[in-house]
């Protein structure tokens, strides 16, 4: 990942956000491809992941997590401001499920990455 914390964009709440440009820069520094080739590689990987998810399939990245598509049925919702009930149409949503390795890393715990979900 990008080790230079200063290169990430700052969001409204002051936290940093990793961007496509940051990913391309990390590939450029780690692999040694040109900047253009690194950016193209990042776009190819993200494009492939997006296409698979859009097709309704699951993307599993070992020791990172899975992106799943779930179908939500029609349901009755309520406008929190006015209290008026409204029908919410059925739709598909993208869900990310973090692996236990990523969860442990976020919480500062050591986990064997070979012990996958």
C-alpha positions as CSV (number, residue, x, y, z in Angstrom):
1,X,0.0,0.0,0.0
2,X,1.0,3.6,-0.1
3,X,3.3,4.3,2.8
4,X,3.5,8.1,2.3
5,X,0.4,9.3,4.3
6,X,0.8,12.8,2.9
7,X,-0.2,11.8,-0.6
8,X,-3.8,10.8,0.2
9,X,-6.6,13.3,-0.2
10,X,-8.3,14.6,2.9
11,X,-12.0,14.3,3.3
12,X,-14.4,16.7,5.1
13,X,-13.9,14.9,8.4
14,X,-10.1,15.2,8.2
15,X,-9.4,11.5,7.5
16,X,-7.4,10.5,4.5
17,X,-8.8,8.7,1.4
18,X,-6.8,6.5,-0.9
19,X,-7.4,7.4,-4.5
20,X,-6.8,5.7,-7.9
21,X,-3.8,8.0,-8.3
22,X,-2.4,6.9,-5.0
23,X,-2.8,3.3,-6.0
24,X,-1.1,3.9,-9.4
25,X,1.7,5.7,-7.6
26,X,2.1,2.7,-5.2
27,X,2.3,0.3,-8.2
28,X,4.8,2.7,-9.9
29,X,7.1,2.7,-6.8
30,X,6.7,-1.0,-6.0
31,X,6.8,-2.6,-9.4
32,X,8.9,-0.2,-11.4
33,X,6.5,0.2,-14.3
34,X,6.1,3.7,-15.9
35,X,3.5,6.0,-14.3
36,X,1.2,5.5,-17.4
37,X,1.6,1.7,-17.2
38,X,0.9,1.7,-13.5
39,X,-2.2,3.8,-13.9
40,X,-3.4,1.5,-16.7
41,X,-2.8,-1.6,-14.5
42,X,-4.8,-0.1,-11.7
43,X,-7.6,0.8,-14.1
44,X,-7.6,-2.7,-15.6
45,X,-7.8,-4.4,-12.1
46,X,-10.6,-2.0,-10.9
47,X,-12.4,-2.4,-14.3
48,X,-12.3,-6.2,-14.0
49,X,-13.6,-6.1,-10.4
50,X,-16.4,-3.7,-11.4
51,X,-17.5,-5.8,-14.4
52,X,-17.7,-9.0,-12.3
53,X,-19.7,-7.3,-9.5
54,X,-22.0,-5.7,-12.1
55,X,-22.6,-9.1,-13.5
56,X,-23.9,-10.3,-10.1
57,X,-20.9,-12.4,-9.2
58,X,-18.8,-12.4,-6.1
59,X,-15.2,-11.1,-6.0
60,X,-13.1,-12.6,-3.3
61,X,-9.7,-11.2,-2.5
62,X,-7.8,-13.5,-0.2
63,X,-6.8,-12.0,3.1
64,X,-8.7,-8.8,2.2
65,X,-12.4,-9.6,1.8
66,X,-15.3,-10.3,-0.6
67,X,-17.6,-8.0,-2.6
68,X,-21.1,-9.6,-2.9
69,X,-24.2,-8.5,-4.7
70,X,-27.4,-8.9,-2.7
71,X,-31.0,-8.5,-4.0
72,X,-33.2,-6.4,-1.8
73,X,-37.0,-6.8,-2.2
74,X,-39.6,-4.1,-2.4
75,X,-40.4,-2.7,1.1
76,X,-42.2,0.1,2.8
77,X,-40.1,2.9,4.1
78,X,-40.7,6.1,5.9
79,X,-39.4,9.6,5.2
80,X,-37.7,10.4,8.5
81,X,-38.4,14.2,8.2
82,X,-42.1,14.0,7.3
83,X,-43.1,10.6,8.5
84,X,-44.8,9.9,5.1
85,X,-44.6,6.2,4.1
86,X,-43.3,5.4,0.6
87,X,-42.6,2.2,-1.3
88,X,-38.9,1.5,-1.8
89,X,-38.4,-0.4,-5.1
90,X,-36.4,-3.7,-5.3
91,X,-32.8,-3.3,-6.1
92,X,-29.4,-4.9,-6.0
93,X,-26.8,-3.6,-3.5
94,X,-23.1,-4.2,-3.2
95,X,-21.9,-5.5,0.2
96,X,-18.3,-5.8,1.3
97,X,-17.4,-8.5,3.9
98,X,-13.9,-8.0,5.3
99,X,-11.8,-11.1,5.9
100,X,-10.8,-12.1,9.4
101,X,-7.2,-11.2,8.4
102,X,-8.2,-7.6,7.5
103,X,-10.4,-7.3,10.6
104,X,-7.5,-8.4,12.8
105,X,-5.2,-6.0,11.1
106,X,-7.6,-3.1,11.6
107,X,-7.8,-3.9,15.3
108,X,-4.0,-4.2,15.6
109,X,-4.0,-8.0,16.1
110,X,-1.5,-10.4,14.4
111,X,-3.1,-13.1,12.3
112,X,-1.5,-15.7,10.0
113,X,-2.4,-14.5,6.4
114,X,-2.2,-18.1,5.2
115,X,-5.2,-18.9,7.4
116,X,-7.8,-17.5,5.0
117,X,-11.5,-17.0,5.3
